[in-house]
Amino acid sequence: MSDIVQKLWGFCHTLRHDGVDYGDYIEQLTFLLFLKMADERGAKVPAACDWTSLKDRSGTALTDHYADILRQLRESPGILGDIFAQATARFNNPVNLKRLLTLIDEEEWSAMDVDVKGAAFEGLLEKAASEGKKGAGQYFTPRPLIQSIVRVMRPDPRGQPGFTLCDPACGTGGFLVCAYEWLVAESGGKFDRADASRIKSRTYHGQETYHGQDLVARPRRLALMNLFLHGVEPAIHLGDTIYEPDRGERFDVVLTNPPFGTKGANQAPDRDDFTIETSNKQLNFVQHVLSTLKPGGRAAMVLPDNCLFEGKAGEVFELLMQDCALHTILRLPRGTFTPYSQGVKANVIFFQKGRPTDHVWIFDARSNVPGITKKDRPLTPAHFAEFEQCYGRDPNGLSRRTPAERFRRFSLSEIKERGYKLDVTWLKDESLEDGDDLPEPQELATAAAAELAAVVADLQSLVALLDTEEAAGK
């Protein structure tokens, strides 16, 4: 995949001279990859919109036909119309379009990793980010982490009419795709007729099984494409998950990695279903998931370290623990989100709605584990093998568990004593004392920035409280 990304990226520089910027190029590439993979998989597209009709043309006939294909697809009913909404051709020079068609046609995309289009998209985003010095981490969650979460959460809709799964910050659809891939592997690819219709089709009583939402149009388009090429018709909304009103949808399983950072988070959402008022995006996503889970529903969420202790974290988790069993926390290895957000330290919290928390199990996959790097120490399934064994087979965290060096149980009373702050550690991280194995400067700086942000958030809360008391005194 890295070789293919490099090849496609090299051509991007050529197109820059033709007035096609990075974002437009990546989007046009996803349209063409979709048509090529639809041809390989035998997916249905309107007549005269197939890959063969496109690649056999040249000159102005090629650019005219490409523009016409995009017009027909964006006017198509159903999911194709969603995928190609507002799609417009950006190629001015037919020679460049022909060259890109040739590059794409050289590969058998469906024979590669099933999410290859998403991987190509994310690889190109990484390069565009390095060129523009802007982070692209909002689009990417490492596949080994997603797959581990899916394996322990076991999102199985078979024999459960009305079962729904959602990622409210879905990006290119990694959690949704991996959940469906897990289901196919678990079932051997065989569903009975009723299950197949319900799981794959959006026309089954108007109820889709796979749901998502994203703020940005391009990754949403990729999520729709990825599921469509798997034979699944999802419901993926475009919009701001935490600032829009609750649509009333409720889900059996939520798997998500809300975007890190504070961009756009300058005010608390005005939502009646949010009990705790905070401008922290991730903590608002926790409240959103709490609202949208069905009774008995379960969730797994990726959250940065600071969300376990800063500002209103204690209040949000106290509320969560009253309504849900927050039964497990996984501390992720340093560098898990390399190369997008190398210095971010993060966790996964697992909870079930409908029963209160009486204890929390924490698995430390970080202490005394070498930091993840892109080339020398990439993230692999081995990083999560012991965690999965300790978690057990029950997706709601009800398996019999045994304490281990990296796996500890903390009672609710212990959590209360900490003000419901969940940044609990017990292992001495010897790697931090070894001068030869210190984290990268960027990681140290990011960690320091997160701690400073936590202090600032606490001070802001204190100032707001003082202002309130002063106003009341007057």
N, C-alpha and C positions, 0 to 999 in steps of 0.2 A: 504494500500500500504506500509506503514512503517513496518508493521509486515512481509510482504512478502520480502521487501528489506533486513530486518534483517536476515531472514531465508537464503536468497540467499547469503548474505555477510558472514554468518557463514560458509557456504560451501566453500567460496572463500579461507578461511584460510586453509582448508583441502587441496585444490588444490595447494596452495603455496608450500607444502611439496612434491608435485608431479612435481614441476618445471613449473607450469603454473602461470604467474604473473597476477597482477590485470587487466592490459589492455587486455591481451589475454583471461582471464576468462570472462570479460565483453563482449568481441566480440563473443566468443563461445556461451555465454548465449543468445545474440541477435539472432544468427542463429537458436538456438533451440526454442526460443520463437516464432520466425517467423513461423517455421514449425508447432508448436502447434496451433497458432492462424489461420494460413492458413487452418488447418484441421477443426477448429471450425467454420470458416466463409465459408468453401467450396470454397476457392480460388484455382485456378488451378495451380498445380505444376506438373512436369513431372512424369510419371508413375514410381513407385518404389522409389520415393523420398518423400513419404508422412510420416506423423508422426507415423501412425500405424506400418508401415514396420520397423521403427526405434525402437520404444519402445518394440516391441515383440522379439527383439534379445538380446543376452547377450554374454559375453566373447569376444574373438577376432572377432567373426562374427559381433558383434555390432560395434566395432571400425572400422573394414574394411568397413562395410556398411555405416557408418557415413562419412568416408573419400570419399567413392564413391558418396554419395549424394552431398557433397560439390563440387566434381569434375563435376558432371552432371549439377548442377545449375550454376556454374561459366562459363560453356561452353554453356549455354542456350542462345538463341537469345532474344533480347529485354530487357525489364526491369529486368527480373530475372537474366540475365547475368550481368547487371549493379549492382544489389544488392549484388551478390555473387562474384564480381570481386576479384581475388586473395584470395578467401576464402580457408583456409587450416585448417585441423583438428589439434588440439593441445593436445588432450588427449592421454597420454601414458598408463594409467591404465583403462581398461574397467569397472572396479568396480566403479570408480569415475564418468565416463560418465553415467553409469546406474543409479547411485544415483541421479545425476542432472536431468535425464529424469523423474525419479519418483517424485522429488520435483516439477518439472514443470507440470507434469500430474495431480497433486493433485488439481490444480486451474483451474477454468473456466475463462480464461483470457479475452475473448471477452465479458463476462458479466460484467466486471469492466469498469472503465473509458476507453473511446475509445483510449486514448493515453497512455494506461497503460504501454506498452513496453518502450515508451520514458521516462515515469516517473520512471520505475524500473532502466533503464539505468542511468538516472540523479541521482537517489538516491544512486546507487552504485558509480557513479563518485564522489559524495559528500564524501562518506566514503573513497574512494581511495585518494581523495584530503587531507582529514584530516590525513590520515596515512602518506602521502608523503609530507605534508605541501605545496602542490601546489594548486593554485586556479583552479577551474573547471568552472568558471563563463561564459567561452566562449560558453558553451553548453546550457545555461539555461536562459529562460525568464519566469517569473511567469505567469501561465495560466490566473489568473484573469486580469492581465494587458493586455495580448494578446487579450483575449476575449473582453475587453472593447474597445480596439483600433479597432478590427474588427467590432464591433457593430456600431461605429460611421463612419467607413470608407465604410461599405456596399459594399464589393467587389462582385458584382453580374454579372456573365457573361451571364445570360440568355438573349436570343434574341440579343446578340451582337457578331456576327461572328468576329473572330480575337481578342477578348478580352483576355488579358494576365495579370497575376499577378506574381510578383517576390519578393523573399527575397534573396538579394545578400550576406547575411551572415546567412544562414538558420539553421545552427546547426542541431538539430534532426528534424527540420521541423515544429516547434510549430506554427508559423504564417500560414504556408500553410495548415496544418491540421485544425486549428481553422477556417480559412477562408472557407474551404470546409464544415466543420460541421455547420457553420453559414448558408451557402447556403442551406444545407439539411433541417435545421430547418425552414428557411424562406420559402422554397418551399414545405414543408411537405414531402420532399423526393421524389417528383414527378417532373420529367423533361419530356418535349416532346422529341420525338426520336432524332431530329436533335441536340437539346441542349445536351442531354445525351451523344451522340457520341462525340460531340465536346469537352465537359467539361472533360470527363473521359478518352478518348483514345488518345494516342500519334500518332495514325495512321491517324487522321482526317486532311487531307491535310498537313501532316507533322508538324502540329502546336499544341503544347501542351498548355493547359490553365495555368497550375501551373508550375512555374520555380523557381529554386533556385541555389545557389552556396555555397560551403564551402571549406575552406582550408584543412580541416582534413578529412581523409577517413572514420573514424568510424562514426562520426555524420552524414556525407553524406549518408552512408549506412542506418542508422536509418531513415533518412528522406525519402529515397526511399521506405523502408519497410513500414513506417507508411502510406504513401499515397497509396501504392499498396494494403494494407489491408483494405483501405477504397474504393477500387475499382477504384482508380485513377492512371493514368500513368503520372507522372511528368517528367520534364527535370531538372535534378540536376547535375550541373557541379562540378568537383573537380578542385580546383585551387585558385589562389590568385586574388580576385575580383579587387583590386585597382592597382595592379602592372602589370596585364596582359592587352594587348591591348583591346580596345573596340571591341566586337564581332558584333556590329551593331544591336543587339536586342533592341526592344523598348517595353515598357510596359504601360498598362493602370493604374495599381495600383502597388505601391511598399510599402511593410510593412517590416520593418527590425529593428534589434537591433545589430548594428555593435559591434565587440568585443571591450571591454574597455582595457585600458592599452596602453603601448608604445612598447611592445615586437615586434621586427622586423621593427619598424618604424624609422629607422635611416637615411632614405633618402627619398626625394620626388619622387613619381612615374614619369616615363618618358612617359607621355600621352599627346597627342596633344589636347585632349578634356578637359583637366584640366587647367583652366585659372590661378588659384592661386597656386603658388608653395609652398607646405608645407609638412613636414614629419608627421604631425598629422594625424593618421589613420582615426579618425572619421570625420574630416573635409574633407578628401579625399573621404570618403564614401558619404558625402553630395554632392560633385562634381560629383561623379559617378552616384548617383541617379538623379541628375539634367540632366546629359547627357542621361540617359537611359529611362526617362519618355517620353511618347508620348505627343504631344501638347494636353492640356486638361487633361492629366493624373494627378493623385494625389498620395501623399506619406505621410506616417507616419513613423518617425524615432525616436528611443530612443537614446539620447545623454547625456553623463555626463555633470555636471554643467560647468566644465572648458572649454568645447567646445563652450559655449555661450559667452566666454569673453577672452580666452587666445590667444596669438600669432596672427595668421592670421584670427581669427574668424570673426572680423569685416569685413575684405575684402571678405571672403567667403559669409557671409550673405548679404553684399551689392550686390554682384553679384546675389545671389539667389533671392533677393527681386526685382531685375530688371526683371528677367525672370519668376518669380513665385509669387503667392499670398501666403506668409507665414502668414496664417490667425489665427493660434491657437498654443499656447504652453501650455503644461500641466506640472506643477512642481510636480514630484512624491514624495510620502511620504518618509521620512527617513527610510532606512532599506529595501526598496522595494526588493533589490536583496539578502536579507538574505536567506540562510547562505553563499552564494558563495562570494559575494562582499558586505559585510554588511555595510561598511562605505561609499560606493559610493552614491553620490547624483546625481540624473538624471532627465531628462525631456523627453517629447515626443513633437516633432515639427511636425506640419501638414501643408502641402502646396500643391498648385495646379499649374501646369505649364501652361503658356500661357497668364497670365495676371499679371501685376505688383502688388506689395504690396502697399496698401494705409493705412492699419492699422493692428495691431496685437492684438488679444485677448489672455490674459494670465489667466490661471486658477491655483490658488495656492492650491494644495492638500497636502502641506507640513506644513505650519506654523500652530502651535497650534494643530497639529495632533500627537498623541503618535507614537513613532518610531515603525516600524514593527519588531517583533521577531518571531522566528520559532514556538514557542509553545504558549506563552501567548497572543500575538497580531499578528496572521498571517494575511497576505494580503488577502482580500476578495473582492467580487464584490461591497460591500457597500462602499469601499474606492473611487469608481469611479462613483457611482450613480448620485451624484449632477453634476459632470463634464459632464456626458453624457446628462443630461437634459439641461445644459447650452449650450452644443455644438449644439444641435438641430438635426433635421432629415436629413438635407442636408449634404452629405459627403464632399462637397467642401467648407464647412464653410459659406454657403450663407443663412442659416436660420436667421430669425429675432432674435436678441439677446438682452438680458437685462442685464445691469451691476448688479453685486451682490458683497457681501463682498469679496468673493474669486475669482471673475471674473471681470477683468478690461480690458478696451480697450485703446490701446496706438496708437497714430497717427504715421505716417511715419516720420513726422518732429521730434517728440519726440525720435524716434529710431535713427534718424540721429544725433541728439545732443549727443547721447551716443556713437557715432562712430560705430553704428550698433551692439554694444554689447548687448546681449539679457538677461542678468542676472538681470532682473527687479523685485524688490520686493516692497511691500507697506504695508503688514501686519506686525505688531510687533509680533515676535514669543516669547510669554511669557514663553514657555516651556524651552527656552534656558537660562532664568533668574532664573528658579526654580532649586535649587541645588539638589532636590530629583528627578528631571526628566531630568538630563543632558544626552546627548547622550553617548553611550558606548565609552570607551577609544579608541577602534579600529576605531570607526566612526570619532572621533575627530582627530585622527592621520591621517586617510585617507583624511579627508577634508584639514588638514594642508598641507599634501603632494601634494594635487591637486593645492592648492594656490601657493606653492613653485614652482611646475612644470610650472605654468602659468608665474611666475616671470622669471624663467630660460629661458622659450621660448621667452619671450619678450627681455631679454638680448641677447640671441643668434641672434635674428633678428636685434637688434641694432648693434651688433658686425659685422654681415654680411654686413649691410648697410655701416658701417664705412670702412670696408675692400674694398667694392666696390668703395666708394668715393676716398679712398686713391690710389687705383689702377688707377682710372680715372685721378687723379691729376698727377700721374707719367707719 
